[in-house]
Amino acid sequence: MHQNISRYELIEDIISDLTAFVKSDAILYLSKDSYSETEYERMLKGIKDDLVTRFKQREE
């Protein structure tokens, strides 16, 4: 799916995605004592993978 998107819209989308990632990571980090280290790492990897997927979708 190729969309015509302005440079400014793309920057705004990236900022929004990065903000969501930082917020998710912060919440996960602050509650990490509730999880085992393995579970914490698994959830953090999931958040990172989601961000990568969002960036790749914009390239298409």
C-alpha positions in Angstrom: 0.0 0.0 0.0 1.8 3.1 -1.2 0.4 6.4 0.0 1.4 9.9 -0.8 2.4 11.4 2.5 4.2 14.6 3.1 7.5 14.8 4.8 5.9 16.6 7.7 3.2 14.0 8.2 5.8 11.3 8.1 7.9 13.1 10.8 4.7 13.5 12.9 3.9 9.8 12.5 7.4 8.8 13.5 7.4 11.1 16.5 4.0 9.6 17.6 5.3 6.1 17.2 8.5 6.8 19.2 6.4 8.5 21.9 4.2 5.5 22.2 7.2 3.3 22.3 8.9 5.3 25.1 5.7 5.4 27.1 5.2 1.7 26.8 8.8 1.0 27.7 8.6 3.3 30.7 5.4 1.6 32.0 6.9 -1.8 31.4 10.2 -0.8 33.2 8.4 0.7 36.2 6.3 -2.5 36.6 9.2 -4.9 35.8 9.4 -6.0 39.5 6.0 -7.7 38.9 7.5 -9.9 36.1 10.3 -12.4 35.9 13.3 -11.2 33.9 12.5 -13.5 31.1 8.9 -12.2 30.9 10.1 -8.6 31.0 12.6 -9.2 28.2 9.9 -11.0 26.1 7.5 -8.1 26.5 10.2 -5.5 25.7 11.1 -7.4 22.6 7.4 -7.4 21.6 7.2 -3.6 22.0 10.4 -3.1 19.9 9.1 -5.5 17.2 5.8 -3.6 17.0 7.7 -0.4 16.4 9.9 -1.9 13.7 6.7 -3.3 12.0 5.1 0.2 12.1 8.2 1.7 10.4 8.3 -1.0 7.7 4.6 -0.5 6.9 5.3 3.2 6.1 8.1 2.2 3.7 5.6 0.2 1.5 
